[in-house]
Amino acid sequence: MTVVIANATVYTGDASRAVLYDTAVAIQDTMIVQIANTSDVIRNHPNAEIIDGKGKAVFPGLINCHTHLLAVTDRGILEDSGFPSTYKFPETGRNVLTPEERNVMGQLATLEAIRSGTTTLLEISNDISEYAESLSATGLRLVLAEHINDFDSAKAKEGAYEFLPDRLEAGLQRSADFIEAWHGKANGRVTCFVAPHAPENCSPDLLRQARAMAEQYDIGYTIHLSQSHLEIEAVMRTRGVKPTQYLFANDFLGPRLIVAHGRYLDSSEITLLGQTGTAISNNAAIAARRGAAAPAKELLAAGCVMGMGTDNMAEDMVEVMRAGLFLERVRRNDEMWPMPEDVLEWATSSGARALGMADSVGTLEVGKKADLFMINTQRPHLVPTLRIAAAFVHQGQPADITDVMTDGKWLMQNSKALTINEDEVIRQAEQIGHEAWRRVLDRYPDVPFPIPLAPNS
């Protein structure tokens, strides 16, 4: 079956950043087979289903290079408590979910992702097998990574960093089992990464063996890096060097690696990341909430590939792009860089490069997968449509997005989610979120908590 999106404005996202008018995109099965003048495409595909794109713009699907979907359970709670959180609970709402509840909250997060134009995301968590099936059923392109570490968490609370060989072996085995079960599923739409958690809680042995596992399976790997002052202090105290230098000393940096955050990198660390071809996920919206910013200009100048991610409590990549633009301009007191097209590139083609998918997704080009979203350009905040990519990054909203396609399949059409029962998921998630946080408060009645929770509706 061939589908033609006709009469549209098409932002290709290719190297020329071409914007094509009165253009049609022909999609056959999972692939883009033609992008040309509307009349030519319709003539070449006379039996196609025609989708009228008049008044709409088509963009490459957004690529989220770092997220924790279940963190939507902690929405409204953890955005304002710093990182690590100043709340002293050993667990948060996401940690006390049952497997059934994890499936619902995962669907809630992917619903938000789809509604904000995301077609690919890298989900990092523990025991993902409990909800991987429901994630796959959403139709998103997924990279799934099982969190692993090998430190003694009980002793770490006392300031002592000790590492447990049994925990190392168990974590690697859990990761390998998950990769064996899920890598390449859904006709290749689901793939896997290896995910040591962070420099302060991973031993040199774990770092080396995790990279070796990624190379064995020919996949990527990821780690949090320079996300908090606590991380930097812990690594400096235990290793005598900065976190990036610790990773470099253990042969962990490299072109298969995506590091997440990079908020507090110094110049020597930036140089190491660039020289080794390491990619970074610039998680700008959560960074702004933490009062920090990754040094985007310097990382790009050093040679890093720049992707973008949402991280915690939200899945809105439109917000992430705008935050990335604003943060970098404020950080450098620069009125003109980055441009909207730059951050759009970070969230599409550059993110695809970071994930090792640049040959198949990230731009709208013939021969690539049909991963895209469409916006209604005839909105008060987008008109006049003189420079639609800039208008969308500066003023766009998820509500402008009307249609989303991944792998040639519609996940949303005419603003209606097609792969998720939206009303039911929202109803269940509202209940689960309240119950999860009540559970936390009941388990730890002696922990101070200054927030009065709303009643369960």
C-alpha positions, -999 to 999 in steps of 0.1 A, spaced: 0 0 0 13 34 -10 4 66 9 10 101 -5 10 132 17 2 158 -9 2 197 -11 24 201 19 54 221 30 83 196 36 112 203 59 137 176 48 162 180 75 189 170 51 224 186 49 209 215 29 180 220 53 158 223 23 122 235 26 100 223 -2 66 239 -11 36 223 -27 54 190 -23 43 154 -18 59 126 1 52 91 -12 55 62 13 54 26 4 53 1 32 80 14 56 100 36 32 99 70 16 99 63 -22 95 98 -37 96 135 -26 87 158 -54 61 183 -68 26 171 -58 13 166 -93 44 145 -103 41 123 -72 3 117 -77 9 109 -114 36 83 -104 14 67 -77 -21 67 -92 -35 40 -68 -21 56 -36 -41 68 -6 -39 106 -7 -35 125 25 -42 162 19 -14 182 35 -26 216 25 -19 240 53 4 215 69 42 211 72 60 177 74 91 173 95 114 143 102 103 126 134 120 138 166 145 115 182 148 113 220 183 101 229 177 98 266 146 92 287 132 73 317 95 68 308 83 57 342 95 90 357 62 105 346 49 90 379 70 117 397 56 146 377 50 177 398 71 164 427 108 160 416 112 189 392 117 214 421 138 194 446 172 196 429 194 166 420 200 144 438 166 152 454 166 171 487 137 148 496 151 119 517 128 91 505 148 59 496 122 55 468 100 76 447 67 69 430 82 52 400 101 28 423 70 14 439 50 6 408 38 -30 402 45 -45 368 9 -38 357 13 -2 368 46 2 350 29 -8 317 2 19 322 27 46 331 50 36 302 20 40 278 12 74 294 48 86 287 48 73 251 14 90 245 30 123 254 60 114 233 39 107 202 18 138 207 50 159 208 63 145 175 87 118 188 91 88 166 123 73 182 133 71 218 161 56 240 144 42 272 167 34 301 154 16 331 156 -16 351 135 -47 344 122 -33 311 111 -68 301 81 -61 324 67 -34 300 87 -39 268 57 -55 250 33 -26 257 60 -2 246 65 -20 213 28 -21 207 28 18 206 45 16 172 74 39 183 109 31 172 126 20 204 161 16 217 158 -2 251 186 -3 277 187 -21 310 203 0 338 232 -18 355 257 -9 383 279 -28 407 283 -6 438 271 -14 473 243 11 476 239 7 514 276 17 520 273 45 494 248 62 517 275 63 543 300 78 518 319 46 511 321 33 475 326 -4 474 319 -27 444 304 -61 444 315 -88 419 282 -107 422 262 -75 414 285 -69 384 279 -104 370 241 -103 377 238 -69 360 257 -80 329 237 -112 327 204 -93 330 215 -70 302 226 -98 280 194 -117 285 173 -86 276 194 -80 245 189 -116 234 152 -114 239 145 -80 223 172 -67 200 158 -66 164 122 -73 174 92 -58 156 110 -61 122 140 -42 136 119 -14 151 131 -24 186 168 -25 193 189 -25 224 218 -6 241 240 -15 271 236 10 299 260 12 329 243 38 351 269 65 361 307 68 367 304 69 405 285 36 408 303 16 381 337 -1 387 364 -2 360 356 -39 354 319 -31 347 328 -3 323 352 -24 303 329 -54 302 299 -33 293 317 -18 263 329 -53 253 293 -65 254 281 -36 232 308 -45 207 300 -82 209 264 -75 200 273 -46 175 251 -21 194 256 12 212 259 19 249 251 48 271 259 63 306 250 94 326 279 118 328 285 150 347 248 152 358 255 163 394 281 178 417 277 147 439 289 125 410 319 147 403 329 148 440 324 110 444 346 102 414 372 127 424 374 112 459 375 76 448 394 78 415 414 111 418 402 124 384 371 139 368 343 115 357 351 118 319 388 111 327 378 81 346 358 68 317 387 75 293 412 58 315 391 26 314 387 27 276 350 35 278 347 65 256 341 60 219 318 65 188 293 39 200 287 58 233 261 84 241 267 103 274 237 120 289 237 155 304 273 168 305 262 198 326 295 204 345 322 194 320 355 212 320 376 219 289 398 188 293 367 166 295 352 182 264 384 176 245 384 139 255 348 135 244 355 151 211 387 132 204 370 99 210 340 106 189 316 103 218 281 115 213 261 135 239 224 138 247 218 174 256 188 171 279 181 208 279 147 211 295 156 191 326 190 209 327 171 242 328 150 229 357 182 220 375 197 254 369 225 241 346 233 238 309 255 215 288 283 235 269 268 228 235 290 251 214 322 237 229 311 201 226 303 206 189 335 224 183 354 195 199 338 171 175 310 155 195 277 144 179 248 163 196 215 146 203 187 157 226 166 140 253 139 146 278 152 126 307 127 128 336 91 137 343 83 148 307 84 135 271 79 168 252 107 171 227 93 204 214 100 219 248 135 203 248 144 220 215 132 254 226 150 250 260 182 240 241 180 271 220 173 294 249 198 279 274 227 281 249 219 317 239 217 328 276 247 307 286 269 324 260 251 357 258 247 351 221 216 366 203 220 345 171 234 310 180 221 284 180 195 290 153 162 271 153 174 249 125 204 239 146 184 226 175 160 209 151 190 191 136 202 180 170 167 165 177 165 147 143 195 138 121 222 144 147 202 123 172 200 95 145 238 97 142 242 94 179 220 62 180 237 47 150 206 51 128 216 79 104 213 56 73 177 49 80 160 78 100 165 114 109 158 131 76 131 130 50 149 115 20 141 88 -6 153 54 7 149 63 44 123 50 68 90 69 69 94 85 104 77 119 104 53 143 120 29 169 105 19 202 120 -11 225 113 7 256 102 -25 277 102 -24 285 139 -23 320 154 12 316 168 27 302 136 12 325 110 26 340 88 45 310 77 75 328 64 101 305 80 82 275 93 111 256 110 120 287 130 84 295 138 78 260 151 110 258 173 103 293 187 65 292 191 53 257 183 33 235 207 26 198 208 -10 207 201 1 219 166 11 183 158 -18 165 140 -2 134 126 27 111 135 41 82 115 68 57 124 81 30 100 53 39 76 25 33 101 3 61 115 6 64 153 -16 95 153 -39 109 126 -60 140 128 -49 145 164 -62 111 174 -38 85 189 -42 52 170 -20 28 189 -29 37 225 -63 39 242 -57 74 253 -88 80 276 -83 47 294 -45 52 299 -51 87 313 -78 74 336 -57 46 350 -25 67 352 -42 93 372 -52 67 398 -18 50 398 1 82 402 -18 91 433 -17 56 448 21 53 441 29 85 460 6 76 489 24 43 490 57 61 493 44 83 522 29 54 540 62 34 538 83 63 551 61 83 576 91 98 594 105 114 562 97 151 560 76 160 529 65 196 525 42 191 496 5 187 502 -7 161 477 -40 167 459 -68 143 467 -72 113 443 -97 124 417 
